[in-house]
């Protein structure tokens, strides 16, 4: 008996399209000499995620007070934008400085709006609307002098790596309170103050001759399921302007300032670009682990849990990224206790409102600790479980 798939392949060959089950192989192996359309689907890539590495500004109290304009960022309120932005730009503020080997950490700050263990700035990644200016790799060509009959020959005559400077323009969604403008205003003032000598970098930045106000911009495109990396690129960038003046423009045509009401445009001066280099996977993971030591291999296995499948939607806005070097998967990890806390919240909501309960275990009693099973339950199962929980409570 001929399988249906085989019959479909025969019909497709009769139509000139070749075997549909081998469409990609046919495209690589043979020629479409009949000129029929190709059954191979178009490439589909998700725009993915853009990561902005946190710079390492010295925003200690003694340094910030050197510029009167920046003193509002010394706010002590852990719920304020100013405290969160200070931690974003100065990783040492969250970790605290160790002044001697084995000594205690000093000047450690906290914020309810930012996790200092993040290697990147979620505020920028989550509100990025567009980015343009990435250079295409272009090969310089040598052209010989013309011969007697004006014949010439050409050859490649340039490097393959992009090491020149270029400009990127990033457009961000402006959210309430205008924290993105404040972030770059803080960043901009620090750069100028370091250049003039009013503020100083951390000592190790001076010793190693590093520019502490640079950021690495990582562009990662993903497959349609937003799981596997399709392309990766990185450049070293410095924000070169802040749209503060435009915010002060005045017009009676509209009651609200429309110049940056919905979008903020930030130019970046960039140097060099790396595309699809496998070492970027390793450097990405090392960067994440440098800010959160629990993301190093031994620690991660003990304290972290990978979220996958249907759990990803439930844990959106949570987790630390990691790239699987072998598969190219962009993985996300949360702490075991955090995972369990959210699992309990989901189960408790189900007991109270019936819409998101847990499931009974194999013995018919108790709540399951399998989040994936919780998320896959249909409405009938949820309602049945809710009735069961209510009966148990009554009993």
C-alpha positions as CSV (number, residue, x, y, z in Angstrom):
1,X,0.0,0.0,0.0
2,X,1.4,3.4,-1.0
3,X,1.7,5.9,1.8
4,X,-0.2,9.2,1.3
5,X,3.1,11.1,1.6
6,X,4.5,9.1,-1.3
7,X,1.4,9.8,-3.4
8,X,1.7,13.5,-2.7
9,X,5.3,13.4,-3.8
10,X,4.4,11.7,-7.1
11,X,1.7,14.3,-7.8
12,X,4.1,17.1,-7.0
13,X,6.7,15.6,-9.4
14,X,4.1,15.4,-12.1
15,X,3.5,19.1,-11.6
16,X,7.2,19.9,-11.9
17,X,7.7,20.8,-8.3
18,X,9.8,17.7,-7.3
19,X,9.3,15.8,-4.1
20,X,7.8,18.1,-1.5
21,X,9.4,16.0,1.2
22,X,12.8,16.7,-0.4
23,X,12.2,20.3,-1.5
24,X,15.2,21.8,0.3
25,X,17.5,19.0,-0.9
26,X,16.3,19.5,-4.5
27,X,17.1,23.2,-4.3
28,X,20.7,22.4,-3.2
29,X,21.3,19.4,-5.5
30,X,19.7,20.0,-8.8
31,X,18.4,22.7,-11.2
32,X,14.9,23.9,-11.7
33,X,15.2,23.7,-15.5
34,X,11.4,23.8,-16.0
35,X,11.2,27.2,-14.3
36,X,8.4,26.3,-11.9
37,X,8.1,28.0,-8.6
38,X,10.0,26.7,-5.6
39,X,8.1,25.0,-2.8
40,X,10.8,25.9,-0.3
41,X,9.4,28.5,2.1
42,X,10.9,31.9,2.5
43,X,13.4,32.5,5.4
44,X,11.6,33.7,8.5
45,X,13.6,35.3,11.3
46,X,12.3,37.1,14.4
47,X,13.9,40.4,15.1
48,X,15.0,38.9,18.4
49,X,16.5,40.8,21.2
50,X,19.0,43.7,21.6
51,X,21.2,43.7,24.7
52,X,23.0,46.8,26.0
53,X,25.9,45.9,28.3
54,X,26.0,47.9,31.4
55,X,29.0,50.4,31.5
56,X,31.1,50.6,34.6
57,X,30.8,54.2,35.7
58,X,32.2,55.3,39.0
59,X,29.0,56.6,40.6
60,X,30.2,56.5,44.2
61,X,28.9,59.3,46.5
62,X,32.2,61.2,46.5
63,X,32.4,61.1,42.7
64,X,28.8,62.1,42.0
65,X,28.8,65.1,44.3
66,X,31.5,66.7,42.2
67,X,28.8,67.6,39.7
68,X,25.9,69.4,41.2
69,X,23.6,68.5,38.3
70,X,24.0,64.8,39.1
71,X,23.2,65.0,42.9
72,X,19.5,64.1,42.4
73,X,20.8,60.6,41.4
74,X,22.0,60.1,45.0
75,X,18.4,59.5,46.0
76,X,18.0,57.0,48.8
77,X,14.5,55.9,47.8
78,X,14.8,52.3,46.4
79,X,11.6,52.9,44.4
80,X,13.0,55.9,42.5
81,X,14.2,56.0,39.0
82,X,17.3,57.8,40.1
83,X,18.4,55.0,42.4
84,X,17.7,52.4,39.7
85,X,19.5,54.3,37.0
86,X,22.6,54.7,39.2
87,X,22.7,50.9,39.7
88,X,22.3,50.3,36.0
89,X,25.3,52.4,35.1
90,X,27.5,51.4,38.0
91,X,27.7,47.6,38.7
92,X,29.9,48.3,41.8
93,X,27.0,50.2,43.4
94,X,24.9,47.0,43.6
95,X,27.8,44.6,44.6
96,X,29.5,47.0,46.9
97,X,33.2,47.8,46.9
98,X,35.6,45.6,48.7
99,X,38.4,47.8,50.0
100,X,40.7,44.9,51.1
101,X,41.0,41.2,50.5
102,X,38.6,39.5,52.7
103,X,37.0,42.8,53.8
104,X,33.3,43.6,53.9
105,X,31.5,45.2,51.0
106,X,30.9,48.9,51.4
107,X,28.4,51.3,49.9
108,X,26.2,48.5,48.6
109,X,22.9,50.0,47.3
110,X,19.6,48.3,46.5
111,X,16.7,49.1,44.2
112,X,13.2,47.7,43.8
113,X,13.3,48.6,40.1
114,X,16.5,46.9,39.0
115,X,18.4,43.6,39.7
116,X,22.1,44.5,40.0
117,X,22.9,40.9,39.0
118,X,21.8,41.6,35.4
119,X,24.7,42.1,32.9
120,X,22.5,44.2,30.6
121,X,20.0,47.1,30.8
122,X,16.4,45.8,30.4
123,X,15.1,49.3,30.3
124,X,16.7,49.8,26.9
125,X,16.1,46.3,25.5
126,X,12.4,46.3,26.4
127,X,11.7,49.7,24.9
128,X,13.8,49.6,21.7
129,X,11.6,50.3,18.7
130,X,14.2,50.4,15.9
131,X,17.9,50.5,15.3
132,X,19.7,51.4,12.1
133,X,23.3,51.8,10.9
134,X,24.9,48.4,11.2
135,X,27.5,48.2,8.4
136,X,27.4,45.5,5.7
137,X,30.8,43.7,5.2
138,X,32.3,45.2,2.1
139,X,35.4,44.1,0.4
140,X,37.7,46.6,-1.2
141,X,38.7,45.7,-4.7
142,X,42.0,46.3,-6.5
143,X,41.7,47.2,-10.2
144,X,44.8,47.0,-12.3
145,X,45.9,49.7,-14.7
146,X,44.4,49.2,-18.2
147,X,46.5,47.3,-20.8
148,X,46.9,48.0,-24.5
149,X,43.3,47.0,-25.2
150,X,42.0,48.5,-22.0
151,X,41.9,45.0,-20.3
152,X,42.0,45.1,-16.5
153,X,42.0,42.5,-13.8
154,X,40.7,42.7,-10.2
155,X,41.3,41.1,-6.9
156,X,40.2,41.4,-3.3
157,X,42.3,44.1,-1.6
158,X,41.0,44.7,1.9
159,X,40.5,43.2,5.3
160,X,37.5,41.0,6.1
161,X,36.9,42.3,9.6
162,X,35.0,45.6,10.3
163,X,37.2,47.7,12.6
164,X,36.3,51.2,11.4
165,X,34.0,53.6,13.1
166,X,30.3,54.1,12.2
167,X,27.1,55.5,13.7
168,X,24.1,53.7,15.0
169,X,20.7,55.3,15.7
170,X,18.4,53.7,18.3
171,X,14.8,54.8,18.8
172,X,13.3,54.0,22.1
173,X,9.7,54.0,23.3
174,X,9.4,56.9,25.8
175,X,7.6,55.6,29.0
176,X,6.1,57.5,31.9
177,X,8.6,59.5,33.9
178,X,11.1,59.7,31.0
179,X,13.7,57.4,32.6
180,X,15.5,56.7,29.3
181,X,16.4,60.4,28.8
182,X,17.5,60.6,32.5
183,X,19.7,57.5,31.9
184,X,21.5,59.0,29.0
185,X,21.7,62.4,30.6
186,X,23.4,60.8,33.6
187,X,25.7,58.8,31.2
188,X,26.5,61.9,29.1
189,X,27.4,64.1,32.1
190,X,29.7,61.4,33.5
191,X,31.6,61.1,30.2
192,X,32.2,64.8,30.0
193,X,33.2,65.1,33.6
194,X,35.7,62.3,33.3
195,X,37.2,64.0,30.2
196,X,37.5,67.3,32.1
197,X,38.9,65.7,35.2
198,X,35.9,66.7,37.5
199,X,35.0,63.0,38.0
200,X,37.4,60.0,38.0
201,X,36.9,56.4,36.9
202,X,37.4,53.4,39.2
203,X,41.2,52.9,39.8
204,X,41.3,49.6,38.0
205,X,39.8,51.2,34.9
206,X,42.7,53.8,34.9
207,X,45.3,51.1,35.5
208,X,44.1,49.0,32.6
209,X,43.5,52.0,30.4
210,X,39.8,51.2,29.7
211,X,37.0,53.5,28.7
212,X,34.5,52.8,31.4
213,X,31.6,54.5,29.7
214,X,31.5,52.3,26.6
215,X,28.8,49.8,26.1
216,X,28.6,46.7,24.0
217,X,25.5,46.4,21.8
218,X,24.5,42.8,21.1
219,X,22.1,42.1,18.3
220,X,20.6,38.6,18.3
221,X,18.0,37.5,15.7
222,X,16.0,34.4,16.5
223,X,13.9,31.8,14.8
224,X,10.1,32.3,14.6
225,X,9.7,30.5,18.0
226,X,12.2,32.9,19.6
227,X,14.3,29.9,20.7
228,X,17.3,29.5,18.5
229,X,19.8,32.1,17.5
230,X,20.0,32.7,13.7
231,X,22.5,35.6,13.7
232,X,24.5,37.4,16.3
233,X,26.5,40.7,16.2
234,X,28.2,42.9,18.6
235,X,29.8,46.4,18.5
236,X,31.4,48.7,21.1
237,X,29.4,51.9,21.3
238,X,29.2,55.2,23.1
239,X,26.1,57.4,23.3
240,X,27.0,60.7,21.7
241,X,23.9,62.9,22.3
242,X,20.9,63.3,24.5
243,X,17.6,64.8,23.3
244,X,17.3,67.1,26.3
245,X,17.0,70.3,24.3
246,X,14.1,69.0,22.2
247,X,12.1,68.3,25.4
248,X,12.2,72.0,26.2
249,X,10.9,73.2,22.9
250,X,7.6,75.1,23.2
251,X,4.5,75.2,21.0
252,X,0.8,76.2,21.7
253,X,-0.4,73.9,18.8
254,X,-0.7,70.9,21.2
255,X,-1.1,70.8,25.0
256,X,1.6,68.2,25.4
257,X,5.2,68.2,24.2
258,X,5.2,66.0,21.1
259,X,9.0,66.2,20.3
260,X,9.8,63.1,22.4
261,X,6.3,62.2,23.7
262,X,6.4,58.7,22.2
263,X,9.9,58.1,21.0
264,X,13.5,59.0,22.0
265,X,16.3,58.9,19.4
266,X,19.8,58.2,20.7
267,X,22.8,58.2,18.4
268,X,25.8,55.9,19.2
269,X,29.3,56.3,18.0
270,X,30.6,52.8,17.4
271,X,33.9,51.1,16.6
272,X,34.2,47.7,15.0
273,X,31.5,45.1,14.4
274,X,31.7,41.3,14.8
275,X,29.2,39.0,13.1
276,X,28.5,35.4,13.7
277,X,31.7,34.7,15.5
278,X,31.3,31.5,17.7
279,X,33.4,33.1,20.4
280,X,30.6,35.6,20.9
281,X,28.5,32.8,22.5
282,X,31.3,32.2,25.0
283,X,31.9,35.9,25.7
284,X,28.1,36.5,26.1
285,X,27.9,33.7,28.8
286,X,31.1,34.9,30.6
287,X,29.7,38.5,30.7
288,X,26.4,37.2,32.2
289,X,28.3,35.2,34.8
290,X,30.7,38.1,35.6
291,X,27.6,40.0,36.9
292,X,25.9,37.0,38.4
293,X,28.3,34.3,39.7
294,X,25.4,31.8,40.0
295,X,25.4,31.6,36.2
296,X,28.8,30.0,36.2
297,X,28.5,26.3,35.3
298,X,28.9,24.6,38.7
299,X,26.7,27.2,40.5
300,X,24.0,27.2,37.9
301,X,23.4,23.5,38.1
302,X,22.9,23.8,41.9
303,X,20.9,27.0,42.2
304,X,19.2,27.7,38.9
305,X,16.5,26.2,36.8
306,X,16.1,26.5,33.1
307,X,12.6,27.6,32.0
308,X,11.3,26.1,28.8
309,X,8.2,25.3,26.8
310,X,5.0,26.9,28.1
311,X,6.8,28.1,31.2
312,X,8.5,30.8,29.1
313,X,5.4,32.9,28.8
314,X,4.6,32.7,32.5
315,X,8.1,33.7,33.4
316,X,8.4,36.6,30.9
317,X,10.4,39.5,32.4
318,X,12.2,37.0,34.7
319,X,15.4,35.2,34.3
320,X,19.0,35.4,33.2
321,X,20.0,34.7,29.6
322,X,22.5,32.0,28.4
323,X,23.5,30.8,25.0
324,X,23.9,27.1,24.5
325,X,27.1,26.8,22.6
326,X,26.2,23.4,21.1
327,X,22.6,24.1,19.9
328,X,22.5,27.9,19.6
329,X,19.5,28.1,21.9
330,X,19.0,31.3,23.8
331,X,18.2,29.8,27.3
332,X,16.7,31.5,30.3
333,X,17.3,30.6,33.9
334,X,15.7,31.6,37.2
335,X,16.6,30.7,40.8
336,X,15.1,27.5,42.2
337,X,13.4,29.3,45.0
338,X,12.0,32.0,42.7
339,X,10.7,29.2,40.4
340,X,9.0,27.5,43.3
341,X,7.5,30.8,44.6
342,X,5.9,31.5,41.3
343,X,4.7,28.0,41.1
344,X,3.0,28.3,44.5
345,X,1.5,31.6,43.4
346,X,0.0,29.9,40.4
347,X,-1.4,27.1,42.5
348,X,-2.8,29.4,45.1
349,X,-4.5,31.4,42.5
350,X,-6.1,28.3,41.2
351,X,-7.4,27.4,44.6
352,X,-9.0,30.8,45.1
353,X,-10.2,31.7,41.6
354,X,-10.2,28.3,39.8
355,X,-8.6,29.8,36.7
356,X,-5.0,28.8,37.4
357,X,-4.9,25.9,39.9
358,X,-2.4,23.1,40.2
359,X,-3.2,19.5,39.3
360,X,-3.7,16.5,41.5
361,X,-0.8,14.1,41.8
362,X,-0.8,10.6,40.6
363,X,-2.3,9.4,43.8
364,X,-5.3,11.7,43.4
365,X,-4.4,14.2,46.2
366,X,-2.3,17.3,46.7
367,X,-1.0,19.9,44.4
368,X,1.4,19.1,41.6
369,X,4.8,20.9,41.4
370,X,4.9,20.6,37.6
371,X,4.5,24.0,36.2
372,X,4.3,22.8,32.7
373,X,1.3,20.6,33.6
374,X,-0.4,23.5,35.3
375,X,-0.2,25.7,32.3
376,X,-1.5,23.0,29.9
377,X,-4.7,22.3,31.8
378,X,-7.9,23.2,30.0
379,X,-10.9,25.0,31.5
380,X,-12.9,21.9,32.3
381,X,-9.9,20.4,34.3
382,X,-9.4,23.7,36.1
383,X,-13.1,24.0,37.1
384,X,-13.2,20.4,38.2
385,X,-10.1,20.9,40.3
386,X,-11.5,24.1,41.8
387,X,-14.7,22.2,42.9
388,X,-12.5,19.4,44.3
389,X,-10.5,21.9,46.3
390,X,-13.6,23.6,47.6
391,X,-15.1,20.2,48.7
392,X,-11.8,19.4,50.5
393,X,-12.0,22.7,52.3
394,X,-15.6,22.2,53.4
395,X,-14.8,18.8,54.6
